[in-house]
């Protein structure tokens, strides 16, 4: 389960999935990072240190035709009626968080 993974573990999974797809697509690493608009240094950091911007991960996935996997992240709620939409909008309550003053 993803809930029990650290950010490093999650990035490690991304590296694994991207690397396997790169090999399936018969692309070299150079072809991939160029297609994703990344520098060789950024790509190497991602592969070895598991650090990169989220934008780079998206660009890599686009370059590898993996956008269907991204769609799961952006999935919209599905409604069966207009009443459901109205009810959902009425249930939304704006929440505001205020910083408490520290007492010294």
GUGUVEX-952072 format. One line per field, with one value per residue: residue in one letter; chain; x, y, z of N, C-alpha, C in turn. Coordinates in steps of 0.05 Angstrom, whole numbers, plus 5000, padded with zeros to 4 digits. Layout:
REM residues N
residu = c(A, ...)
chaine = c(A, ...)
neast = c(X, ...)
nnorth = c(Y, ...)
nup = c(Z, ...)
caeast = c(X, ...)
canorth = c(Y, ...)
caup = c(Z, ...)
ceast = c(X, ...)
cnorth = c(Y, ...)
cup = c(Z, ...)
***
This chain:
REM residues 104
residu = c(X, X, X, X, X, X, X, X, X, X, X, X, X, X, X, X, X, X, X, X, X, X, X, X, X, X, X, X, X, X, X, X, X, X, X, X, X, X, X, X, X, X, X, X, X, X, X, X, X, X, X, X, X, X, X, X, X, X, X, X, X, X, X, X, X, X, X, X, X, X, X, X, X, X, X, X, X, X, X, X, X, X, X, X, X, X, X, X, X, X, X, X, X, X, X, X, X, X, X, X, X, X, X, X)
chaine = c(A, A, A, A, A, A, A, A, A, A, A, A, A, A, A, A, A, A, A, A, A, A, A, A, A, A, A, A, A, A, A, A, A, A, A, A, A, A, A, A, A, A, A, A, A, A, A, A, A, A, A, A, A, A, A, A, A, A, A, A, A, A, A, A, A, A, A, A, A, A, A, A, A, A, A, A, A, A, A, A, A, A, A, A, A, A, A, A, A, A, A, A, A, A, A, A, A, A, A, A, A, A, A, A)
neast = c(5017, 5009, 5005, 5040, 5090, 5151, 5168, 5215, 5212, 5167, 5185, 5225, 5194, 5170, 5217, 5229, 5184, 5185, 5235, 5228, 5189, 5216, 5254, 5220, 5200, 5243, 5281, 5337, 5371, 5388, 5356, 5307, 5311, 5320, 5273, 5238, 5253, 5292, 5354, 5417, 5440, 5396, 5364, 5399, 5402, 5349, 5346, 5387, 5390, 5338, 5311, 5274, 5236, 5165, 5142, 5181, 5174, 5123, 5134, 5169, 5135, 5098, 5131, 5140, 5091, 5054, 5009, 4959, 4964, 4972, 4922, 4892, 4908, 4882, 4829, 4761, 4705, 4646, 4580, 4511, 4466, 4437, 4420, 4455, 4502, 4488, 4477, 4528, 4557, 4532, 4546, 4598, 4643, 4677, 4741, 4782, 4847, 4881, 4941, 4965, 4982, 5046, 5064, 5112)
nnorth = c(4976, 5044, 5081, 5068, 5079, 5114, 5180, 5172, 5117, 5116, 5147, 5112, 5070, 5097, 5105, 5051, 5034, 5070, 5058, 5004, 5011, 5042, 5006, 4968, 5000, 5003, 5045, 5087, 5113, 5164, 5180, 5179, 5218, 5264, 5266, 5277, 5327, 5336, 5348, 5312, 5309, 5319, 5274, 5233, 5244, 5233, 5178, 5155, 5182, 5189, 5238, 5291, 5340, 5340, 5353, 5334, 5279, 5273, 5290, 5250, 5206, 5221, 5221, 5166, 5147, 5138, 5162, 5145, 5123, 5167, 5189, 5164, 5191, 5239, 5231, 5246, 5257, 5218, 5231, 5214, 5243, 5310, 5328, 5302, 5330, 5382, 5373, 5357, 5404, 5437, 5414, 5426, 5457, 5514, 5515, 5545, 5556, 5581, 5609, 5598, 5642, 5643, 5634, 5664)
nup = c(5000, 4985, 5026, 5065, 5047, 5039, 5012, 4982, 4971, 4938, 4895, 4878, 4859, 4815, 4784, 4773, 4743, 4700, 4678, 4662, 4623, 4587, 4567, 4544, 4503, 4473, 4476, 4484, 4543, 4533, 4489, 4515, 4558, 4528, 4496, 4536, 4550, 4587, 4622, 4619, 4669, 4704, 4693, 4708, 4763, 4778, 4766, 4798, 4849, 4861, 4858, 4832, 4795, 4797, 4749, 4713, 4718, 4697, 4644, 4628, 4630, 4590, 4546, 4542, 4528, 4570, 4590, 4604, 4654, 4684, 4683, 4722, 4768, 4762, 4762, 4759, 4803, 4795, 4779, 4785, 4779, 4774, 4823, 4858, 4847, 4863, 4918, 4935, 4927, 4963, 5010, 5017, 5059, 5075, 5102, 5148, 5169, 5222, 5246, 5311, 5363, 5390, 5457, 5496)
caeast = c(5000, 5024, 5005, 5063, 5115, 5163, 5171, 5237, 5202, 5149, 5202, 5238, 5174, 5169, 5241, 5227, 5163, 5195, 5258, 5217, 5175, 5237, 5266, 5198, 5198, 5269, 5293, 5361, 5366, 5392, 5332, 5285, 5312, 5317, 5245, 5224, 5262, 5309, 5383, 5428, 5444, 5370, 5356, 5416, 5393, 5325, 5351, 5405, 5384, 5309, 5302, 5267, 5211, 5142, 5140, 5198, 5162, 5102, 5146, 5179, 5112, 5087, 5150, 5137, 5063, 5042, 4990, 4935, 4969, 4968, 4893, 4882, 4913, 4865, 4802, 4740, 4682, 4625, 4554, 4490, 4444, 4442, 4416, 4480, 4521, 4478, 4482, 4557, 4566, 4521, 4560, 4625, 4646, 4704, 4755, 4804, 4866, 4896, 4964, 4962, 5005, 5063, 5068, 5139)
canorth = c(5000, 5069, 5097, 5060, 5083, 5140, 5193, 5159, 5091, 5122, 5154, 5088, 5056, 5111, 5098, 5024, 5033, 5085, 5043, 4981, 5020, 5051, 4982, 4957, 5017, 5001, 5072, 5090, 5133, 5190, 5185, 5185, 5244, 5285, 5267, 5288, 5354, 5337, 5346, 5286, 5310, 5315, 5246, 5216, 5248, 5218, 5149, 5145, 5194, 5189, 5265, 5306, 5355, 5325, 5359, 5316, 5253, 5275, 5291, 5223, 5189, 5229, 5211, 5137, 5140, 5127, 5182, 5132, 5119, 5193, 5195, 5154, 5212, 5262, 5221, 5263, 5243, 5214, 5236, 5202, 5262, 5338, 5330, 5295, 5352, 5404, 5364, 5357, 5432, 5449, 5402, 5437, 5478, 5525, 5512, 5563, 5549, 5604, 5603, 5607, 5659, 5629, 5648, 5660)
caup = c(5000, 4982, 5050, 5082, 5032, 5041, 4986, 4968, 4961, 4916, 4872, 4870, 4843, 4790, 4769, 4763, 4723, 4676, 4666, 4648, 4599, 4568, 4555, 4527, 4480, 4459, 4476, 4501, 4564, 4521, 4474, 4534, 4572, 4508, 4489, 4560, 4554, 4611, 4618, 4628, 4699, 4717, 4689, 4725, 4791, 4781, 4765, 4819, 4875, 4864, 4862, 4808, 4797, 4788, 4720, 4698, 4718, 4677, 4617, 4622, 4624, 4564, 4526, 4541, 4522, 4594, 4601, 4615, 4682, 4697, 4684, 4748, 4788, 4756, 4758, 4770, 4815, 4776, 4791, 4770, 4776, 4781, 4852, 4871, 4844, 4880, 4945, 4940, 4928, 4988, 5033, 5019, 5079, 5074, 5127, 5150, 5190, 5232, 5263, 5338, 5373, 5410, 5482, 5505)
ceast = c(5017, 5025, 5029, 5090, 5125, 5164, 5193, 5227, 5184, 5165, 5217, 5220, 5172, 5193, 5238, 5207, 5173, 5217, 5247, 5203, 5195, 5249, 5245, 5196, 5223, 5282, 5318, 5354, 5369, 5367, 5309, 5288, 5311, 5288, 5229, 5233, 5279, 5338, 5393, 5432, 5417, 5360, 5373, 5408, 5368, 5330, 5367, 5398, 5355, 5299, 5297, 5242, 5189, 5137, 5157, 5187, 5139, 5113, 5157, 5156, 5099, 5105, 5148, 5108, 5049, 5021, 4966, 4939, 4966, 4938, 4881, 4886, 4893, 4836, 4782, 4718, 4660, 4598, 4533, 4466, 4453, 4438, 4441, 4500, 4513, 4483, 4511, 4567, 4556, 4535, 4588, 4625, 4674, 4716, 4779, 4822, 4881, 4919, 4959, 4987, 5020, 5066, 5096, 5142)
cnorth = c(5025, 5085, 5091, 5063, 5111, 5153, 5180, 5133, 5096, 5130, 5130, 5071, 5070, 5105, 5070, 5022, 5047, 5070, 5019, 4989, 5029, 5028, 4970, 4973, 5018, 5029, 5071, 5111, 5161, 5198, 5193, 5212, 5267, 5288, 5280, 5317, 5358, 5338, 5319, 5286, 5306, 5286, 5228, 5219, 5232, 5188, 5139, 5156, 5195, 5218, 5278, 5322, 5337, 5329, 5341, 5288, 5252, 5275, 5264, 5204, 5195, 5218, 5181, 5128, 5127, 5145, 5169, 5127, 5145, 5200, 5185, 5175, 5235, 5254, 5239, 5246, 5241, 5216, 5223, 5220, 5291, 5342, 5323, 5317, 5375, 5397, 5366, 5386, 5445, 5438, 5413, 5460, 5488, 5524, 5531, 5556, 5575, 5595, 5614, 5623, 5643, 5646, 5643, 5663)
cup = c(5000, 5008, 5068, 5069, 5038, 5013, 4969, 4956, 4937, 4891, 4861, 4852, 4815, 4772, 4757, 4740, 4697, 4663, 4651, 4622, 4578, 4553, 4536, 4501, 4463, 4455, 4493, 4522, 4552, 4505, 4493, 4546, 4552, 4500, 4512, 4565, 4579, 4604, 4628, 4658, 4714, 4716, 4707, 4755, 4797, 4783, 4789, 4847, 4881, 4871, 4835, 4813, 4786, 4758, 4703, 4696, 4697, 4649, 4609, 4614, 4597, 4542, 4522, 4535, 4546, 4606, 4612, 4645, 4697, 4701, 4711, 4770, 4786, 4754, 4773, 4783, 4794, 4791, 4773, 4766, 4783, 4811, 4867, 4870, 4862, 4910, 4953, 4944, 4954, 5012, 5037, 5040, 5078, 5101, 5126, 5173, 5197, 5249, 5291, 5346, 5393, 5434, 5492, 5534)
***
